[in-house]
Amino acid sequence: MKQMNIKKGDTVIVLSGKNKGKTGKVLTALPKKEAVIVEGVNFATRHVRPRRQGDQGGILKQEAPLRVCKVMRVCPKCDKPTRVKHTLLANGEKVRVCMNCGETI
């Protein structure tokens, strides 16, 4: 299991695949699978049977996981896709920093 630089709540852009260029917010980070689930990106169709009497069955569309290597963090200040650098502040706090503009994320 590798450490992921992308966390829940980050805004990311998709770099490759059928959803290339789409942006969205990370709903779930899955570090063991090295994947993320992004809001509004990579929909999968799922057929659901009604479990109890009165339940509605049908075809659902929901977000499927994407590999972390296919997405890149978008800096909230400069609004560009960027890599993330980790630095220590004077008080000992570890923060993520944008490689383009140097702003803390």
C-alpha positions as CSV (number, residue, x, y, z in Angstrom):
1,M,0.0,0.0,0.0
2,K,1.5,3.3,-1.1
3,Q,0.8,6.7,0.4
4,M,-1.6,8.6,-1.8
5,N,-1.3,12.4,-2.3
6,I,-5.0,12.7,-3.1
7,K,-7.5,12.8,-0.2
8,K,-11.3,12.9,0.3
9,G,-12.6,16.3,-0.6
10,D,-9.9,17.3,-3.1
11,T,-10.8,18.6,-6.5
12,V,-9.1,16.5,-9.3
13,I,-9.0,16.3,-13.1
14,V,-9.0,13.1,-15.1
15,L,-5.8,12.7,-17.2
16,S,-6.7,9.7,-19.4
17,G,-9.4,7.4,-20.5
18,K,-13.0,8.0,-21.6
19,N,-13.5,10.7,-18.9
20,K,-10.4,12.7,-19.9
21,G,-10.6,16.4,-19.0
22,K,-13.5,16.0,-16.5
23,T,-13.1,17.5,-13.1
24,G,-14.8,16.5,-9.8
25,K,-14.6,16.3,-6.1
26,V,-13.2,13.1,-4.5
27,L,-16.0,11.3,-2.7
28,T,-13.9,8.4,-1.4
29,A,-10.2,7.5,-1.3
30,L,-9.3,3.8,-1.4
31,P,-5.6,3.6,-0.5
32,K,-5.5,-0.3,-0.5
33,K,-6.7,-0.4,-4.1
34,E,-4.8,2.8,-5.0
35,A,-8.1,4.2,-6.4
36,V,-10.5,7.1,-5.8
37,I,-14.2,7.7,-6.5
38,V,-14.8,11.0,-8.1
39,E,-18.2,12.8,-8.1
40,G,-19.8,12.8,-11.6
41,V,-17.0,10.8,-13.3
42,N,-16.7,7.2,-14.5
43,F,-20.3,6.0,-14.2
44,A,-20.9,2.2,-14.1
45,T,-24.3,0.6,-14.7
46,R,-25.6,-1.8,-12.1
47,H,-28.7,-4.0,-12.3
48,V,-30.5,-4.2,-8.9
49,R,-33.2,-6.6,-7.9
50,P,-35.8,-5.7,-5.4
51,R,-34.8,-7.1,-2.0
52,R,-38.1,-6.8,-0.1
53,Q,-41.7,-6.6,-1.2
54,G,-42.4,-3.0,-2.1
55,D,-38.7,-2.2,-3.0
56,Q,-38.0,-0.8,-6.5
57,G,-35.6,-2.7,-8.7
58,G,-34.0,-1.4,-11.9
59,I,-30.8,-0.1,-13.5
60,L,-28.7,2.2,-11.4
61,K,-25.8,4.4,-12.5
62,Q,-23.2,5.1,-9.9
63,E,-19.6,6.3,-9.8
64,A,-16.9,3.5,-10.1
65,P,-13.4,3.8,-8.7
66,L,-10.6,5.3,-10.8
67,R,-6.9,4.6,-10.5
68,V,-5.0,7.3,-8.7
69,C,-2.4,7.5,-11.5
70,K,-5.2,8.7,-13.9
71,V,-6.1,11.8,-11.8
72,M,-4.3,14.9,-10.8
73,R,-5.0,17.4,-8.0
74,V,-6.3,20.8,-9.0
75,C,-4.9,23.8,-7.0
76,P,-7.7,25.9,-5.6
77,K,-5.7,29.2,-6.0
78,C,-4.1,28.9,-9.5
79,D,-6.9,26.5,-10.8
80,K,-4.3,24.3,-12.6
81,P,-3.6,20.6,-12.3
82,T,-0.5,20.3,-10.1
83,R,1.7,17.8,-8.3
84,V,1.8,18.1,-4.5
85,K,4.9,18.7,-2.4
86,H,4.9,18.0,1.4
87,T,6.7,20.5,3.6
88,L,7.0,21.2,7.4
89,L,5.9,24.5,8.8
90,A,7.8,26.3,11.6
91,N,5.4,24.9,14.2
92,G,6.0,21.3,13.0
93,E,2.8,20.9,11.1
94,K,3.0,18.9,7.8
95,V,1.2,20.6,4.9
96,R,0.7,20.0,1.2
97,V,2.0,22.7,-1.2
98,C,1.2,23.4,-4.9
99,M,4.2,22.9,-7.1
100,N,3.0,25.7,-9.5
101,C,2.2,28.6,-7.3
102,G,3.6,27.5,-3.9
103,E,0.3,28.0,-2.1
104,T,-0.6,25.6,0.8
105,I,-3.4,23.3,0.1
